[in-house]
Amino acid sequence: MIVKSKEKNIVVGEVVDQIERNPKLKAKVVNALKAGGTEAFKEAVNHPLANILISTIEGWQYVK
């Protein structure tokens, strides 16, 4: 199944919204990315849209 860019953005947007609504989960996700690195996080998520999601999460590290 080929997923179009617009559909990918919708899926990633929904995931981001869910994480942002839960501050504890957001902190855990950011800390997991910091501790394990990008490649380990991609393996844990194991989804084709992980690269887009990771870019968003990496941006959270710099927002206070």
N, CA, C and O atoms as a MOPAC input file, in Angstrom:
PM7 MOZYME 1SCF
protein

 N      0.83300 1    -1.18100 1     0.00000 1
 C      0.00000 1     0.00000 1     0.00000 1
 C      0.87900 1     1.24700 1     0.00000 1
 O      1.77400 1     1.37800 1     0.83500 1
 N      0.63300 1     2.13700 1    -0.91000 1
 C      1.38000 1     3.38400 1    -0.99100 1
 C      0.56800 1     4.47000 1    -0.30200 1
 O     -0.60700 1     4.67500 1    -0.60500 1
 N      1.21700 1     5.16100 1     0.63200 1
 C      0.54700 1     6.23700 1     1.36200 1
 C      1.02900 1     7.55800 1     0.79200 1
 O      2.23200 1     7.79100 1     0.68200 1
 N      0.09400 1     8.42000 1     0.43200 1
 C      0.42800 1     9.71400 1    -0.14600 1
 C      0.93700 1    10.67000 1     0.92600 1
 O      0.66400 1    10.48500 1     2.11200 1
 N      1.67300 1    11.68500 1     0.50700 1
 C      2.26300 1    12.65100 1     1.43300 1
 C      1.23100 1    13.29700 1     2.33900 1
 O      1.46900 1    13.44100 1     3.53800 1
 N      0.10400 1    13.68400 1     1.79800 1
 C     -0.93900 1    14.32200 1     2.59700 1
 C     -1.42900 1    13.37600 1     3.68600 1
 O     -1.63400 1    13.78800 1     4.82800 1
 N     -1.61400 1    12.11300 1     3.33100 1
 C     -2.06200 1    11.12000 1     4.30700 1
 C     -0.99200 1    10.88100 1     5.37200 1
 O     -1.31300 1    10.70700 1     6.54800 1
 N      0.27100 1    10.87300 1     4.96600 1
 C      1.36700 1    10.70800 1     5.92200 1
 C      1.35400 1    11.84500 1     6.93500 1
 O      1.49500 1    11.61600 1     8.13600 1
 N      1.18800 1    13.05800 1     6.45200 1
 C      1.17000 1    14.21700 1     7.33800 1
 C     -0.00500 1    14.16300 1     8.30500 1
 O      0.12600 1    14.56900 1     9.46000 1
 N     -1.13700 1    13.67100 1     7.85100 1
 C     -2.31200 1    13.54700 1     8.72000 1
 C     -2.03300 1    12.54300 1     9.83400 1
 O     -2.32800 1    12.80200 1    11.00100 1
 N     -1.46800 1    11.40200 1     9.47000 1
 C     -1.16800 1    10.36600 1    10.47200 1
 C     -0.15900 1    10.88400 1    11.48500 1
 O     -0.36800 1    10.74900 1    12.69100 1
 N      0.92100 1    11.46900 1    11.01500 1
 C      1.93900 1    11.99500 1    11.92100 1
 C      1.35500 1    13.11000 1    12.78700 1
 O      1.66300 1    13.19600 1    13.97600 1
 N      0.52700 1    13.94900 1    12.20800 1
 C     -0.11900 1    15.01800 1    12.97000 1
 C     -0.97200 1    14.48000 1    14.10300 1
 O     -0.97200 1    15.04000 1    15.19900 1
 N     -1.69300 1    13.41300 1    13.85500 1
 C     -2.51700 1    12.79700 1    14.89600 1
 C     -1.65000 1    12.22000 1    16.01500 1
 O     -1.97400 1    12.35800 1    17.19400 1
 N     -0.55700 1    11.57900 1    15.64000 1
 C      0.35500 1    11.02600 1    16.64600 1
 C      0.94900 1    12.15400 1    17.48300 1
 O      0.99900 1    12.05700 1    18.70900 1
 N      1.39100 1    13.20300 1    16.84000 1
 C      1.96200 1    14.35200 1    17.54300 1
 C      0.93400 1    14.96300 1    18.49300 1
 O      1.26000 1    15.28800 1    19.63500 1
 N     -0.28900 1    15.11800 1    18.03200 1
 C     -1.34700 1    15.66500 1    18.88800 1
 C     -1.55700 1    14.80800 1    20.12600 1
 O     -1.68800 1    15.33200 1    21.23200 1
 N     -1.59000 1    13.49700 1    19.94500 1
 C     -1.78100 1    12.59400 1    21.07600 1
 C     -0.63400 1    12.70900 1    22.07900 1
 O     -0.86200 1    12.73100 1    23.28900 1
 N      0.58000 1    12.78200 1    21.58300 1
 C      1.74100 1    12.89400 1    22.47800 1
 C      1.72600 1    14.24100 1    23.18800 1
 O      1.98400 1    14.30600 1    24.39000 1
 N      1.43000 1    15.30900 1    22.46800 1
 C      1.44600 1    16.64200 1    23.07800 1
 C      0.35900 1    16.82000 1    24.13800 1
 O      0.51800 1    17.62700 1    25.05400 1
 N     -0.72600 1    16.08600 1    24.02600 1
 C     -1.79800 1    16.17400 1    25.02400 1
 C     -1.43700 1    15.47200 1    26.32500 1
 O     -2.12100 1    15.63500 1    27.33500 1
 N     -0.36900 1    14.69500 1    26.29800 1
 C      0.03900 1    13.93200 1    27.47900 1
 C      1.47300 1    14.32000 1    27.83100 1
 O      2.41800 1    13.73200 1    27.30400 1
 N      1.64900 1    15.31300 1    28.72400 1
 C      2.99300 1    15.80800 1    29.03700 1
 C      3.95800 1    14.72400 1    29.54700 1
 O      5.15400 1    14.77000 1    29.25600 1
 N      3.44500 1    13.76800 1    30.29300 1
 C      4.32000 1    12.69000 1    30.78900 1
 C      4.81000 1    11.83100 1    29.63200 1
 O      5.98600 1    11.47100 1    29.57700 1
 N      3.91800 1    11.50600 1    28.71600 1
 C      4.31200 1    10.72400 1    27.54700 1
 C      5.29400 1    11.50500 1    26.69300 1
 O      6.27400 1    10.94700 1    26.19900 1
 N      5.03600 1    12.79800 1    26.51800 1
 C      5.93300 1    13.63600 1    25.72200 1
 C      7.33300 1    13.63100 1    26.32000 1
 O      8.31700 1    13.49900 1    25.59100 1
 N      7.43200 1    13.77300 1    27.63300 1
 C      8.73800 1    13.75500 1    28.29700 1
 C      9.42000 1    12.40100 1    28.11700 1
 O     10.62900 1    12.34100 1    27.89400 1
 N      8.66200 1    11.32900 1    28.21100 1
 C      9.23400 1     9.99100 1    28.02900 1
 C      9.74300 1     9.79900 1    26.60200 1
 O     10.81100 1     9.22600 1    26.39100 1
 N      8.98400 1    10.27500 1    25.63700 1
 C      9.37700 1    10.13300 1    24.23700 1
 C     10.65600 1    10.92100 1    23.96100 1
 O     11.57700 1    10.41200 1    23.32300 1
 N     10.71200 1    12.15500 1    24.44000 1
 C     11.90700 1    12.98300 1    24.23600 1
 C     13.10300 1    12.34300 1    24.93300 1
 O     14.18900 1    12.27600 1    24.35600 1
 N     12.92100 1    11.87400 1    26.16000 1
 C     14.01900 1    11.24800 1    26.88800 1
 C     14.48100 1     9.95400 1    26.22000 1
 O     15.67700 1     9.66400 1    26.18600 1
 N     13.54400 1     9.18300 1    25.69400 1
 C     13.91100 1     7.95500 1    24.98400 1
 C     14.74300 1     8.26400 1    23.75600 1
 O     15.70900 1     7.56100 1    23.45700 1
 N     14.37100 1     9.30700 1    23.05100 1
 C     15.12600 1     9.69900 1    21.86600 1
 C     16.52500 1    10.16200 1    22.24900 1
 O     17.50000 1     9.82200 1    21.58000 1
 N     16.62500 1    10.94100 1    23.33200 1
 C     17.93200 1    11.40800 1    23.80200 1
 C     18.80100 1    10.23900 1    24.24700 1
 O     19.98000 1    10.16900 1    23.90100 1
 N     18.22200 1     9.32700 1    25.00900 1
 C     18.99400 1     8.22800 1    25.59000 1
 C     19.42400 1     7.19600 1    24.54900 1
 O     20.56900 1     6.74200 1    24.55100 1
 N     18.50900 1     6.83400 1    23.67000 1
 C     18.80100 1     5.76000 1    22.74100 1
 C     19.27000 1     6.20600 1    21.38200 1
 O     19.83000 1     5.41500 1    20.62300 1
 N     19.04900 1     7.45900 1    21.06600 1
 C     19.42700 1     7.95400 1    19.75400 1
 C     18.34400 1     7.70900 1    18.72400 1
 O     17.39400 1     6.96000 1    18.95100 1
 N     18.51000 1     8.35100 1    17.60500 1
 C     17.50300 1     8.31900 1    16.54400 1
 C     17.29200 1     6.91700 1    15.98500 1
 O     16.15100 1     6.48500 1    15.81700 1
 N     18.35500 1     6.21800 1    15.70100 1
 C     18.21300 1     4.89700 1    15.08100 1
 C     17.52500 1     3.90700 1    16.01000 1
 O     16.70500 1     3.10600 1    15.56300 1
 N     17.84900 1     3.95400 1    17.29600 1
 C     17.20400 1     3.06300 1    18.25700 1
 C     15.71900 1     3.38000 1    18.36100 1
 O     14.89100 1     2.47600 1    18.47500 1
 N     15.38500 1     4.67000 1    18.32100 1
 C     13.98600 1     5.06500 1    18.39100 1
 C     13.23000 1     4.57700 1    17.15300 1
 O     12.09800 1     4.10700 1    17.26000 1
 N     13.85300 1     4.68800 1    15.98800 1
 C     13.22600 1     4.20300 1    14.75400 1
 C     12.93600 1     2.70500 1    14.85600 1
 O     11.87400 1     2.23900 1    14.44300 1
 N     13.88600 1     1.96500 1    15.40600 1
 C     13.70300 1     0.52500 1    15.57900 1
 C     12.55600 1     0.23100 1    16.53400 1
 O     11.76700 1    -0.68400 1    16.29900 1
 N     12.46200 1     1.00300 1    17.61000 1
 C     11.40300 1     0.78600 1    18.59600 1
 C     10.03100 1     1.09300 1    18.00600 1
 O      9.06600 1     0.37000 1    18.25200 1
 N      9.94900 1     2.16600 1    17.22800 1
 C      8.68100 1     2.56000 1    16.62100 1
 C      8.33500 1     1.61900 1    15.47300 1
 O      7.18300 1     1.21400 1    15.31800 1
 N      9.33900 1     1.27400 1    14.67100 1
 C      9.19400 1     0.33700 1    13.56000 1
 C      7.99900 1     0.66800 1    12.65900 1
 O      7.10800 1    -0.15400 1    12.45100 1
 N      8.00900 1     1.88300 1    12.13900 1
 C      6.92700 1     2.31600 1    11.24300 1
 C      7.52200 1     3.20300 1    10.15500 1
 O      8.44900 1     3.96800 1    10.41800 1
 N      6.99700 1     3.10700 1     8.93300 1
 C      7.54800 1     3.90100 1     7.82700 1
 C      7.48600 1     5.42000 1     8.03700 1
 O      8.25600 1     6.15800 1     7.42300 1
 N      6.60300 1     5.87600 1     8.87100 1
 C      6.47300 1     7.31200 1     9.11000 1
 C      7.34200 1     7.79600 1    10.27700 1
 O      7.25000 1     8.95200 1    10.68800 1
 N      8.17600 1     6.91200 1    10.79900 1
 C      8.99900 1     7.25300 1    11.95700 1
 C      9.91500 1     8.44000 1    11.69200 1
 O     10.13000 1     9.24800 1    12.59500 1
 N     10.45700 1     8.57400 1    10.49800 1
 C     11.37400 1     9.68700 1    10.21000 1
 C     10.69800 1    11.03700 1    10.39000 1
 O     11.29200 1    11.96100 1    10.94600 1
 N      9.46700 1    11.15700 1     9.92700 1
 C      8.73500 1    12.41800 1    10.06300 1
 C      8.44600 1    12.69000 1    11.53100 1
 O      8.61900 1    13.81100 1    12.00900 1
 N      8.00800 1    11.66300 1    12.23800 1
 C      7.70300 1    11.80200 1    13.65600 1
 C      8.95300 1    12.18100 1    14.44900 1
 O      8.89800 1    13.04700 1    15.32200 1
 N     10.05600 1    11.54800 1    14.15100 1
 C     11.30400 1    11.82400 1    14.87300 1
 C     11.75100 1    13.26200 1    14.66000 1
 O     12.24300 1    13.89800 1    15.59300 1
 N     11.59200 1    13.78100 1    13.46200 1
 C     11.95900 1    15.17800 1    13.21900 1
 C     11.16400 1    16.11500 1    14.11700 1
 O     11.70700 1    17.08500 1    14.64400 1
 N      9.89000 1    15.82800 1    14.29100 1
 C      9.04600 1    16.63900 1    15.17200 1
 C      9.50400 1    16.51900 1    16.61600 1
 O      9.63300 1    17.52200 1    17.31700 1
 N      9.74600 1    15.30800 1    17.05300 1
 C     10.16100 1    15.06900 1    18.44200 1
 C     11.50400 1    15.73500 1    18.72200 1
 O     11.69900 1    16.30700 1    19.79500 1
 N     12.42200 1    15.66700 1    17.78000 1
 C     13.72200 1    16.31100 1    17.97600 1
 C     13.55200 1    17.81300 1    18.18300 1
 O     14.30100 1    18.41600 1    18.95300 1
 N     12.59600 1    18.41600 1    17.52100 1
 C     12.32600 1    19.83600 1    17.70400 1
 C     11.84300 1    20.15700 1    19.10800 1
 O     12.09600 1    21.25000 1    19.61400 1
 N     11.15200 1    19.22200 1    19.74000 1
 C     10.66400 1    19.43600 1    21.10700 1
 C     11.79600 1    19.56700 1    22.10600 1
 O     11.63400 1    20.21000 1    23.14300 1
 N     12.92800 1    18.97300 1    21.81300 1
 C     14.05800 1    19.00800 1    22.74300 1
 C     14.53400 1    20.42300 1    22.99100 1
 O     15.12100 1    20.71100 1    24.03400 1
 N     14.28800 1    21.30200 1    22.04600 1
 C     14.81200 1    22.66900 1    22.13800 1
 C     13.76100 1    23.67800 1    22.57000 1
 O     14.05200 1    24.86700 1    22.69800 1
 N     12.53600 1    23.20600 1    22.79400 1
 C     11.44500 1    24.08800 1    23.21400 1
 C     11.26000 1    23.94800 1    24.71600 1
 O     11.15400 1    22.84000 1    25.24000 1
 N     11.22300 1    25.06000 1    25.38500 1
 C     11.04000 1    25.03200 1    26.85500 1
 C      9.68800 1    25.52700 1    27.19700 1
 O      9.33200 1    25.58500 1    28.37400 1

